[in-house]
Amino acid sequence: FSCNVSMPIAAFAIIFQKPVLLCAQAILVAIDQVVGYLFFPETPLSRKVTCVHHILFEPLVILVLANGQSLPVGRAFVVSALQTVACQAVCRYTTPLQVLGDEGQQCYMNINLCYECFRDIKVAWIRRYDNAPPHIYLPWMLWIWNVGNLLLFVALAAIMLTPLRWLGLPGASITF
């Protein structure tokens, strides 16, 4: 859900030259819920192909921002954190963890990790409040994933910005 929100907002931010808003979209989805899903053996090829944007979005946003003044990470993180709260609340209160499929099978939803951490994450302290009531789970998950998103985005940006500076892109720096 967050990626579905972030892509049109990113397009708006590019068209109307709003670098804070654009950077916020990349931070919002830095730890994407679907990237791991792309490598599950049961994921059909059609879904893998249609989800390729999950791999390309971060580097492309960094490249666009590096063509401008800078990557305004500090202000963008605040915007991203507010968006995350809104996205998680919508997902938790409007979607179930699982639904019954057409053939009677349980279909796992957990949109935006609004009920529990990724199935393949085994770190006990991260999973501490999985499936807890929303007033307990959401604040827990939100601080973990917001900080994780920020750190991952900054790490990827740092890796990409050095060669982009060598290429002479004017905004190839991080600002807070």
N, C-alpha and C positions, 0 to 999 in steps of 0.2 A: 504494500500500500504506500509506503513512504516513497518508493521509487516512482510510483505512478503520480504522486504529488510533486515530487522534485523535478521531473523532466519538463512538464509544462511551465513550472515556475522558473526553471533554468532558462528555457527559451524566452520567456518574458524578460528575464534579467539581462540576457544577451541583447535582445532587441532594444531595450530601453536603457542599456548601459548602467546596470545596477550591480557593481562587482560584489558588494556585501551580500546581496541576495543570492547571487550566483554561487559564491563561495559557500554560503550556508547550505545550499542544496547538495554540494559535494560532501560537506561534513555530515549532513543528515544521513547519507547512505554509505558512508565509508566502510562500515562493517555491514555488508548487505546480507539480508536474510536468505537470498537465493543463490549466492555464489557457491556455497557448500552444496546446495541442492543440485546445482548443475553437474556435480560429479557423482551423485548417487547412481548406482547401476540401474535402478528402476525408473530413472527420469528418461522419458522418451526423447528421441532426437529432435522432434519438432519443438519441444519446450526448450531444449538446450539452444537451438538456433534462435528462437524468439527472445531468449533471455540474454543474448550476447551483450546487450547494452549495459548489463551489470558489470561487465569487465571493462568496457570502454569509457564509461561515464566519467570516472575520476580523472584519468589522464587527460581526457579532452577538456574538462573544466579547468584543470591546472594549466593546460596549454593556452586556453582562451584568456584566463586571468593573467598569465605571464606576458601576454601581448598588451596588457593595459598598464596600470600604475603599480599594482602589487597584488598579493593574496592577502586580503584583510581578515585574517583568521580570528582575531579577538572579537570584533563586532559580529562577524558571521557566526561564531560559536553561540553567541547569545540568541541570535535569530533561529539557528538550528535547534537549540535546546527548547525554545518555545514551540517550534513546529513539532518536535518529537513528542512533547507532552500532548499536544492536540491530536496528532496521529495515533498515539497509543491509546488515548482515551476513546477515540472514535472506534478503533479496532476492538478494544476490550468490551465496550458496552454495546456493540452492534453485531459482533460475530461470535459464534461458539468455538470451542476448541476443536470439536469434531462434528461432522454431519454424517447422516446415513446416505450412502450413495445409491444409485439406481438399482444396483444388484444386491443391496442389503449389506454391503461392506462399510466399515467405518472409514471415512475420509478425514485425514488429519488436516486441520486448517492452521491454527496458531499464527494468524496473520500478524506480522510485525512483532513476533515473539511476545504477544500481549498476554500470554498465559504461562509460558515457560521458555527456558533457554533452548537453543538448538539441541536436537536430539543427540547429536554426536559430541557435545561438550560434556566432559565427565568431571570437571572441576567442581568439587562439592560446594565451596563457598559461593560460587556464582549461581549454582542451582538451589541455593539455600531456601528461597521463597517460591520456587516453582509451584504453580497452581494454588497459591495463597489468594486470599481475597484481594481485590484490586487495590484497596487502600494500603495494603502491605506490599504486594508484588510490584505494582507500577513504580513507586518511588525508588525501590531497590533496583529494578531493571533499568530505569531511566538514568540513574547516576552511572551505573556500570557502562551502558552502551553510549551515553553521551561522551563520557571521558574516553572510552575506547575509540569512538568515531573520531574525536579530536586528535588523539595520539596517532591513529593510523593515517588520517589525512595529512597531518604535519610530516610524518615520516615519508609518505609517498611524495609529497611536495618537495621535501628536502632532497630526496633522491633525484627527482626530475629537474629541479631548478638549477643545479650546477651546470649540467650540459646546456640548458636553455639560456643561461647567462653567457656561456661561451659562444652561443649562436647570436648573441646580441639582442635578445628580447628585453625590452625596457622594464617590464614589471616582474622580472624573475626574482622576486624576493617576498618574504613573509613579513607582514606587519601585524602588530597587535594593537 
